Amino acid sequence: MIVDSHVHVGTAGVPLGPAGPAASFALWRKRAAAVGIFRGVLMAAPGGTYAAANRAVAQLALREPGGWLWYVFVNPVADRGRVDAMVAAAHARGACGIKVHWSDGPATDEVALAAERHQMPVLFDPGGDVQLVYHLAGRHPGVAWIVPHLSSFNDDWRAQKRLTDALVQLPNIFTDSSGVRYFDLLEEAVARAGSRKVLFGSDGPYLHPAPELAKIFALELPPADRDLILGGNVLRLTGPARSGRCCTDAGQDRRKKAWL
């Protein structure tokens, strides 16, 4: 089973494809189905404010609970002081992760504490700021930090190589393959950090799922390793939040062991 770990609903005004969230998602879904992708993690598009967008994503996911997972998008600056309440409300509606984008501001301790309390991974795009990823992952070892694009959608290969070092060094840092155009760097990340540290993602609808998926098959991995990247890892990392397990010390210990 393929689970796309990074799918936006809508484009937040970026002139790519249909403007409306429903039409944009329908086009991505058609493209994804053509290459065998029928399950994914949905989230709003980066846009600064997310209350309405998160509701729309939840409604889409709840229509087909066996097909779609979803993450709650938070703005760590504008939502300061209410992040936990937002995450709690989203978790009650089935959210199993948190999304933060650099354009809204850096992820914060408040985001991390909410993630830990609700046993959610944080999909944090740091815009190439790998040092911040180190800082947050070190301060909050009970949180899984998924850093998309090997940290840089803008092809900053130096940042991407630093993120690969972070994948090797810290057990709670992960990455996704979306938008990684330097294939050799993706191959290096898998070789050095292992297949348990990399998630397949398309960053749809901004990127087409077919070429993003082709990169994973081009790695020519053993089937068990490929299956982890194509879905096993994201299901493992979101499992505690999806099961509703409370954030006990024992639960945190089990989760940390699952990262190794």
Buried (B, 14 or more C-beta within 10 A) or exposed (E): EBBBBBBBBBBBEBEEBBEEBEEBBBBBBEBBEEBEBBBBBBBBBBBBEBEEBBEBBBEBBEEEEEBBBBBBBBBBEEBEEEBBEBBBBBBEBBBBBBBBBBEBBBBBEBBBBBBBBBBBBBBBBBBBBBEBBBEBBEEBBBBBBBBBBBBBBEBBEEBBBBBBBBBBEBBBBBBBBBBBBBEEBBBBBBEEBBBBBBBBBBBBBBBBBBEBBEBBEEBEBEEEBBBBBBBBBBBBBBBBBBEEBEBEEEBBEEBBEBBE
